[in-house]
Amino acid sequence: MPFTIPFTPAEITAFKDIALGVSAIATGSAAVATATFAYRGLNKWQAETSFKAKFELAKEVVEITYKISNTIYRLRKTIYTIGGQAGLNIIRKSKLQDLINFHDHLQTLSVQIKALFDDEKHEYSNNIVMTSGLIIAEVEQILLYLEEMYNYKAELSAREEDIANGHEVSKMLLDRLKADYEECNKGYKDIFENIKITMSEDKSRQEEKITNLVESSVKNMVDSMDIYLKAK
C-alpha cells in the first residue's frame, strides 16, 4: 500500500506557522520573564547596596559623634586644672588634638551625609561641626593667653632677679612687660569665665550656651541614625 500524507500541503504550512508562532510566544515569554527577574534582582541589589552604605555611614557617624561629645567632656574636666607649660602641652597635644581630629573627620563625613541622607541629618552634623569648632577655637585661645602669660611672667621674674643682683634694668621695659602680662591675664580670665559657663555642669547656667547646643545636636544626630542601625 503506498504511503500517503494525511494532510494537504496547505494544512502542513498552517501547522508550521502555528508551531512557529507558539515557539515565538514561548521564547518571548521566556525573555520577558528573564528581564523581569533581572530587573527585580537589580532593584534588590541596589536596595541592599544602598542600605549597606547607609548602615556603614550611620555607624561611623554615631561613633565619631560620641567621640566628639566625650572629648569635649574630658576637656571640660581638665581645662580648670592647667598647670604651667607642661599642662598646656598635654592639653594641646592630647585632648585638644583629639577633638580637632574628630571635628575634621565629621566635617568630611558631612559630605556623605548630605549625599545619602536628607537635609535634616546634614543639618545635625553641621551643628556638631560648628559647636565643636567653637569650643576648639576657645580652648586654643585660652591656651595662647596662658602661654603668653607664662612667658611674660618668666621674663618679669628674670628682670626682677637682675635688679636684685644689682643690675640696671630699664623701667620702660619693666612697665611694658607688666602691661603685657596684665593684658594677657585679663584676656585669659574673660575667656576662661566664658568656657566655665559654656561647659558648666550647672544646668541653670547653660541656657542658650554651647554645651546645650552640643548635647541637643548629639542627641538629634544619634536618634536620626537609629532607623539605619536597627534596620527599622
C-alpha positions as CSV (number, residue, x, y, z in Angstrom):
1,M,0.0,0.0,0.0
2,P,1.6,3.3,-1.0
3,F,2.4,5.8,1.8
4,T,0.2,8.9,1.7
5,I,0.5,12.2,3.7
6,P,-2.7,12.6,5.7
7,F,-2.6,16.4,5.4
8,T,-2.6,18.6,2.4
9,P,0.4,21.0,1.7
10,A,-1.8,23.9,2.8
11,E,-2.6,22.3,6.1
12,I,1.1,21.4,6.7
13,T,2.0,25.1,6.1
14,A,-0.7,26.2,8.5
15,F,0.6,23.8,11.2
16,K,4.2,25.1,10.7
17,D,3.0,28.7,11.1
18,I,1.2,27.8,14.3
19,A,4.2,25.9,15.6
20,L,6.5,28.9,14.8
21,G,4.0,31.2,16.4
22,V,3.8,29.2,19.6
23,S,7.6,28.9,19.7
24,A,7.9,32.7,19.3
25,I,5.4,33.3,22.1
26,A,7.3,30.9,24.3
27,T,10.6,32.5,23.5
28,G,9.2,35.9,24.0
29,S,7.6,34.9,27.3
30,A,10.9,33.5,28.5
31,A,12.7,36.7,27.5
32,V,10.1,38.8,29.4
33,A,10.4,36.6,32.4
34,T,14.2,36.7,32.3
35,A,14.1,40.5,32.0
36,T,11.6,40.8,34.9
37,F,13.7,38.6,37.2
38,A,16.8,40.6,36.2
39,Y,15.1,43.9,36.9
40,R,13.8,42.6,40.3
41,G,17.3,41.3,41.0
42,L,18.9,44.6,40.1
43,N,16.4,46.5,42.3
44,K,17.1,44.2,45.2
45,W,20.9,44.5,44.7
46,Q,20.6,48.3,44.5
47,A,18.4,48.4,47.7
48,E,20.8,46.1,49.6
49,T,23.8,48.1,48.4
50,S,22.1,51.4,49.4
51,F,21.1,50.1,52.8
52,K,24.6,48.8,53.4
53,A,26.2,52.1,52.5
54,K,23.7,53.9,54.8
55,F,24.3,51.4,57.6
56,E,28.1,51.8,57.5
57,L,27.9,55.6,57.3
58,A,25.3,55.7,60.2
59,K,27.6,53.5,62.3
60,E,30.6,55.7,61.6
61,V,28.7,59.0,62.2
62,V,27.3,57.8,65.6
63,E,30.8,56.6,66.6
64,I,32.5,59.9,65.8
65,T,29.7,61.9,67.3
66,Y,30.1,60.2,70.6
67,K,33.9,60.6,70.4
68,I,33.4,64.4,70.0
69,S,31.0,64.5,72.9
70,N,33.2,62.5,75.2
71,T,36.3,64.5,74.3
72,I,34.5,67.8,75.0
73,Y,33.5,66.4,78.4
74,R,37.2,65.5,79.1
75,L,38.3,68.9,78.0
76,R,35.8,70.5,80.4
77,K,37.2,68.5,83.3
78,T,40.8,69.4,82.6
79,I,40.6,73.0,81.4
80,Y,40.3,74.1,85.1
81,T,43.5,72.4,86.2
82,I,46.1,73.5,83.8
83,G,49.5,73.5,85.5
84,G,52.2,75.5,83.8
85,Q,53.7,75.0,80.4
86,A,53.6,71.2,80.8
87,G,49.9,71.3,81.4
88,L,49.4,73.4,78.2
89,N,51.3,70.9,76.1
90,I,49.4,68.0,77.5
91,I,46.0,69.6,76.6
92,R,47.2,70.9,73.2
93,K,48.8,67.6,72.1
94,S,46.3,65.2,73.5
95,K,42.7,66.1,74.3
96,L,42.5,69.2,72.1
97,Q,44.2,67.5,69.2
98,D,41.8,64.6,69.6
99,L,38.9,67.0,69.3
100,I,40.4,68.6,66.2
101,N,40.8,65.2,64.6
102,F,37.2,64.1,65.4
103,H,35.9,67.5,64.3
104,D,37.7,67.3,60.9
105,H,36.5,63.6,60.5
106,L,32.9,64.5,61.0
107,Q,33.2,67.5,58.7
108,T,34.5,65.1,56.0
109,L,31.6,62.7,56.7
110,S,29.1,65.6,56.3
111,V,29.6,65.4,52.5
112,Q,28.5,61.7,52.6
113,I,25.6,62.5,55.0
114,K,24.3,65.1,52.5
115,A,24.6,62.6,49.6
116,L,23.0,59.6,51.3
117,F,20.6,61.1,53.9
118,D,18.2,64.1,54.0
119,D,18.9,67.8,54.7
120,E,17.8,67.4,58.3
121,K,20.5,64.9,59.1
122,H,23.0,67.0,57.3
123,E,22.0,70.0,59.5
124,Y,22.5,67.9,62.6
125,S,26.1,67.1,61.6
126,N,26.8,70.7,60.7
127,N,25.6,71.8,64.2
128,I,28.0,69.4,65.8
129,V,30.8,70.5,63.5
130,M,30.0,74.2,64.2
131,T,29.8,73.8,68.0
132,S,32.9,71.6,68.3
133,G,34.7,74.2,66.2
134,L,33.7,77.0,68.5
135,I,35.0,75.0,71.5
136,I,38.3,74.3,69.7
137,A,38.7,78.0,69.0
138,E,38.0,79.0,72.6
139,V,40.3,76.4,74.0
140,E,43.1,77.3,71.6
141,Q,42.6,81.0,72.6
142,I,42.8,80.3,76.3
143,L,46.0,78.2,75.8
144,L,47.5,81.0,73.8
145,Y,46.8,83.6,76.5
146,L,48.2,81.3,79.2
147,E,51.3,80.6,77.2
148,E,51.9,84.3,76.7
149,M,51.3,84.9,80.4
150,Y,53.8,82.3,81.4
151,N,56.4,83.9,79.0
152,Y,55.8,87.4,80.3
153,K,55.9,86.1,83.9
154,A,59.2,84.3,83.3
155,E,60.6,87.4,81.7
156,L,59.5,89.6,84.6
157,S,61.0,87.2,87.1
158,A,64.3,87.3,85.3
159,R,64.4,91.1,85.2
160,E,63.4,91.3,88.9
161,E,66.2,88.9,89.7
162,D,68.6,91.1,87.7
163,I,67.5,94.1,89.8
164,A,68.0,92.0,93.0
165,N,71.5,91.2,91.8
166,G,72.3,94.9,91.4
167,H,71.9,95.0,87.6
168,E,70.3,98.0,86.0
169,V,67.0,97.3,84.2
170,S,65.0,99.8,82.2
171,K,61.9,101.0,83.9
172,M,60.3,101.2,80.4
173,L,61.0,97.5,79.8
174,L,59.5,96.5,83.2
175,D,56.4,98.6,82.6
176,R,55.9,97.1,79.2
177,L,56.3,93.6,80.5
178,K,53.9,94.2,83.3
179,A,51.3,95.8,80.9
180,D,51.6,92.9,78.5
181,Y,51.2,90.4,81.3
182,E,48.1,92.1,82.7
183,E,46.6,92.3,79.2
184,C,47.1,88.5,78.7
185,N,45.8,87.9,82.2
186,K,42.6,89.8,81.5
187,G,42.1,88.1,78.2
188,Y,42.6,84.7,79.9
189,K,40.2,85.5,82.7
190,D,37.5,86.7,80.3
191,I,37.6,83.6,78.0
192,F,38.1,81.3,80.9
193,E,34.9,82.6,82.5
194,N,33.1,82.1,79.2
195,I,34.4,78.5,79.0
196,K,33.3,77.9,82.6
197,I,29.8,79.0,81.7
198,T,29.5,77.2,78.4
199,M,31.0,74.0,79.8
200,S,29.3,74.2,83.2
201,E,27.6,71.1,84.6
202,D,25.2,73.5,86.3
203,K,22.1,73.3,84.0
204,S,20.8,76.6,85.2
205,R,23.8,78.4,83.7
206,Q,23.6,76.6,80.3
207,E,20.7,78.5,78.8
208,E,21.5,79.4,75.2
209,K,25.1,78.2,75.7
210,I,27.3,76.0,73.7
211,T,27.0,72.9,75.9
212,N,23.3,72.8,75.4
213,L,23.7,73.0,71.7
214,V,26.3,70.2,71.7
215,E,24.1,67.9,73.8
216,S,21.0,68.5,71.7
217,S,22.9,68.2,68.4
218,V,24.5,64.9,69.5
219,K,21.1,63.5,70.6
220,N,19.4,64.6,67.3
221,M,22.3,63.1,65.3
222,V,22.3,59.8,67.1
223,D,18.5,59.4,67.2
224,S,18.2,60.2,63.5
225,M,20.6,57.3,62.7
226,D,18.7,54.8,64.8
227,I,16.5,53.7,61.9
228,Y,19.5,52.7,59.8
229,L,21.4,50.9,62.7
230,K,18.4,48.9,63.8
231,A,17.0,48.3,60.3
232,K,13.6,49.6,61.2
